[in-house]
Amino acid sequence: MEYINWKNGLFIGGPMLCGLAFKYIKNSIENKCEYSINEVLFYGATDEEKVKQIGLDNLFCINYAISQAKSTVDVCVPSLESETIAKSLINVHLKNKAKVRIAIHNSDQFRNLNTFAKHGIEVKVIRSAERIEHEFALIDASGGVNDALAVMGSLDYETTRVNCNRDSTILTSEPQVVKNLQKEFDRIWNSTPDVFREKEDKSNLNNTS
């Protein structure tokens, strides 16, 4: 079967995968040439019955976009505690053979890093004095901006806390935005030569150089 890229995949399968969040993306796809995407997914609602569903729809939408990567996924985050996002990154690496790179700020939160290392995913722990507050993922962007997607903001959610705050996630295929974010990711990624290695003793993680 011919590979379905993330844009066509969202258009074809979105209502079953992303619920309410997809409807906004579907409208954007139908009204713009070349399937461009420029959408904001908002979290939270005044109606408590809708709060959980909106958060889950958004999380599924982000996961689905990641799962459609065919070559690369670059992630830059201050922390990555979400098991849902972690599994999505591992699955796209194993099933799609996509190269996944994760730049994460140095902290006491090293959950998931050993799992990434076990599966051959490259992680760099950035130990700069300035804390990394970026929260974005780039899908199929390292080889150019054609058919690439940027996902910005609110990436480290888990289903149990997806609606704790009023927040948002931006999805865009704008070439200039993708290009600038890729440049920033490469700058951060190249700021350290060290790739995280699997550690047996979790207590020693903060002592690595």
FIDRENGU-997425 format. One line per 3 residues: number of its first residue (from 1); for each residue x, y, z negated of C-alpha. Coordinates in Angstrom, 3 decimals, padded with zeros to 6 digits. Layout:
N
NUM) X Y Z ~ ...
This chain:
209
1) 000.000 000.000 000.000 ~ 001.284 003.443 000.856 ~ 002.340 005.471 -002.153
4) -000.276 007.998 -003.301 ~ 001.395 011.145 -004.586 ~ 000.173 012.960 -007.679
7) -001.889 015.495 -005.737 ~ -003.845 012.961 -003.697 ~ -004.026 010.643 -006.698
10) -005.646 013.299 -008.851 ~ -008.090 014.089 -006.073 ~ -009.097 010.459 -005.523
13) -009.047 009.045 -009.039 ~ -009.279 012.085 -011.261 ~ -012.851 011.933 -012.553
16) -012.200 008.511 -014.065 ~ -008.789 009.503 -015.422 ~ -009.044 013.073 -016.620
19) -012.710 013.761 -017.260 ~ -013.468 017.427 -017.818 ~ -009.879 018.535 -017.302
22) -009.805 017.021 -013.827 ~ -012.831 018.994 -012.676 ~ -010.825 022.209 -012.855
25) -007.935 020.674 -010.922 ~ -010.292 019.140 -008.351 ~ -011.802 022.565 -007.657
28) -008.337 023.991 -007.149 ~ -007.408 021.213 -004.737 ~ -010.572 021.644 -002.700
31) -010.196 025.397 -002.382 ~ -006.485 025.706 -001.603 ~ -004.481 024.620 001.378
34) -001.876 021.911 001.097 ~ -003.314 020.710 -002.207 ~ -001.599 023.370 -004.315
37) -002.167 023.189 -008.046 ~ -002.407 026.136 -010.442 ~ -004.406 025.206 -013.507
40) -004.516 025.827 -017.240 ~ -005.831 023.123 -019.564 ~ -007.127 024.559 -022.840
43) -007.387 022.693 -026.131 ~ -010.009 023.167 -028.805 ~ -013.706 024.049 -028.618
46) -016.384 025.693 -030.738 ~ -018.520 022.565 -030.436 ~ -016.865 019.915 -032.609
49) -018.353 017.123 -030.523 ~ -016.393 018.341 -027.504 ~ -013.096 018.968 -029.272
52) -011.764 015.420 -029.238 ~ -012.901 014.665 -025.687 ~ -011.308 017.819 -024.262
55) -007.993 017.014 -025.943 ~ -008.004 013.435 -024.742 ~ -008.949 014.470 -021.211
58) -006.009 016.859 -021.117 ~ -003.597 014.300 -022.528 ~ -004.723 011.679 -020.006
61) -004.316 014.207 -017.220 ~ -000.717 014.956 -018.246 ~ 000.049 011.257 -018.568
64) -001.454 010.538 -015.164 ~ 000.598 013.270 -013.507 ~ 003.775 011.841 -015.069
67) 002.835 008.310 -014.017 ~ 002.686 009.355 -010.362 ~ 006.346 010.444 -010.185
70) 008.125 008.638 -007.383 ~ 011.696 009.893 -007.820 ~ 012.402 012.006 -010.920
73) 010.980 013.332 -014.161 ~ 012.937 015.968 -016.094 ~ 011.690 016.851 -019.578
76) 012.877 019.706 -021.795 ~ 011.377 019.859 -025.288 ~ 012.301 020.892 -028.846
79) 011.087 017.481 -030.090 ~ 009.377 014.405 -028.678 ~ 007.394 012.501 -031.258
82) 004.407 011.510 -029.125 ~ 004.197 007.763 -028.588 ~ 001.761 008.349 -025.723
85) 004.140 010.584 -023.785 ~ 007.102 008.337 -024.621 ~ 005.324 005.280 -023.201
88) 004.353 007.216 -020.096 ~ 007.982 008.191 -019.447 ~ 009.207 004.633 -020.009
91) 006.521 003.178 -017.735 ~ 007.252 005.528 -014.846 ~ 010.956 004.731 -015.179
94) 010.395 000.973 -015.164 ~ 007.515 000.676 -012.696 ~ 008.254 003.492 -010.242
97) 012.041 003.389 -010.667 ~ 011.920 007.138 -011.267 ~ 014.989 008.676 -012.854
100) 013.967 010.202 -016.180 ~ 016.107 012.760 -018.000 ~ 015.193 014.251 -021.356
103) 016.841 017.303 -022.930 ~ 015.865 017.643 -026.571 ~ 017.015 019.991 -029.326
106) 019.095 018.593 -032.180 ~ 016.953 017.911 -035.244 ~ 016.129 015.293 -037.832
109) 013.385 013.950 -035.586 ~ 015.013 011.207 -033.531 ~ 011.992 008.985 -033.143
112) 011.744 007.363 -029.706 ~ 015.352 008.122 -028.708 ~ 016.580 004.581 -029.339
115) 013.652 003.260 -027.306 ~ 014.546 005.537 -024.415 ~ 018.182 004.430 -024.575
118) 017.175 000.755 -024.559 ~ 015.275 001.286 -021.314 ~ 018.048 003.177 -019.564
121) 016.531 006.644 -019.835 ~ 019.121 009.410 -020.163 ~ 018.692 011.708 -023.158
124) 020.873 014.630 -024.134 ~ 020.591 016.049 -027.649 ~ 021.376 019.750 -027.353
127) 023.263 021.020 -030.383 ~ 023.372 024.712 -029.560 ~ 022.949 027.306 -032.282
130) 019.905 028.648 -030.475 ~ 016.944 026.356 -030.853 ~ 015.406 025.103 -027.627
133) 011.739 026.024 -027.617 ~ 011.043 025.123 -023.989 ~ 008.290 022.590 -023.511
136) 008.036 021.540 -019.890 ~ 008.259 018.563 -017.560 ~ 009.198 018.597 -013.885
139) 007.892 015.821 -011.660 ~ 009.730 015.019 -008.408 ~ 011.468 018.409 -008.502
142) 015.179 017.587 -008.567 ~ 015.302 016.812 -004.854 ~ 013.480 019.994 -003.843
145) 010.215 021.781 -004.521 ~ 008.050 020.127 -001.868 ~ 005.331 018.060 -003.532
148) 006.793 018.809 -006.986 ~ 004.793 019.576 -010.118 ~ 005.621 021.546 -013.256
151) 003.790 020.836 -016.516 ~ 004.396 023.525 -019.128 ~ 003.381 023.781 -022.761
154) 001.822 021.399 -025.294 ~ 003.617 018.237 -024.157 ~ 004.309 016.590 -027.502
157) 000.737 015.844 -028.500 ~ -000.504 012.557 -029.866 ~ -004.128 011.483 -029.793
160) -004.436 011.910 -033.571 ~ -003.429 015.574 -033.467 ~ -004.231 016.701 -029.951
163) -006.765 019.280 -031.145 ~ -005.051 020.646 -034.238 ~ -004.444 024.024 -032.592
166) -005.799 026.321 -029.932 ~ -003.242 025.701 -027.241 ~ -002.803 025.212 -023.517
169) -000.953 023.302 -020.819 ~ -000.190 024.767 -017.404 ~ 000.075 022.585 -014.304
172) 001.490 024.243 -011.208 ~ 003.028 023.310 -007.900 ~ 004.155 026.871 -007.130
175) 007.587 026.428 -005.478 ~ 009.222 029.425 -007.156 ~ 008.064 028.354 -010.615
178) 009.274 024.794 -010.048 ~ 012.594 026.038 -008.667 ~ 013.246 028.354 -011.618
181) 012.349 025.707 -014.192 ~ 014.599 023.167 -012.464 ~ 017.449 025.678 -012.584
184) 016.870 026.203 -016.300 ~ 016.681 022.467 -016.953 ~ 019.947 021.877 -015.099
187) 021.618 024.668 -017.076 ~ 020.565 023.112 -020.386 ~ 021.315 019.563 -019.224
190) 024.830 020.512 -018.110 ~ 025.560 022.378 -021.350 ~ 026.653 019.111 -022.965
193) 028.398 016.065 -021.465 ~ 027.132 013.644 -024.097 ~ 024.306 011.244 -023.330
196) 022.546 009.758 -026.355 ~ 023.563 006.182 -027.097 ~ 021.454 003.628 -028.908
199) 022.100 003.558 -032.650 ~ 021.425 000.601 -034.923 ~ 021.463 002.588 -038.149
202) 018.946 005.412 -038.052 ~ 020.600 007.091 -041.018 ~ 023.682 007.731 -038.903
205) 021.901 009.531 -036.105 ~ 022.563 013.001 -037.470 ~ 026.262 012.228 -037.806
208) 026.856 011.669 -034.109 ~ 029.091 014.136 -032.362
